[in-house]
Amino acid sequence: MTGFPLAPAELADEREHRRRLAAAANRALSGKLNAALEVTLAASQATTTVGDPRLSHTSFIGCCPLTAHAAAEIGNGTLYVSAQGAGSLTLAHANNAQTDRSFRLLIIG
């Protein structure tokens, strides 16, 4: 997983541990949540599977289109989460040959 460093659960140096906890809390309060990933829909298929350890069956998934074709996919009403579980989800979408339907997904929960 890429993004901002996580605070360790334990650290022998207590002062360094507090510093890292404070840094992680301040990043979170500044909106740096490690809660996004980029996905490009599979071309010539009707579904795309996304794997990420942050996903659960109750995660909220927000979609931000990054290209015109991705925006059209949302505008057409053909993009939705058809299955979701621990570590993965399946996006259902139009089956076409476009290779640039890219999105930034927001994962909360």
Helices and strands as residue ranges (DSSP letters): H 14-29, E 36-40, E 47-51, E 60-65, H 68-75, E 80-85, E 88-92, E 102-108
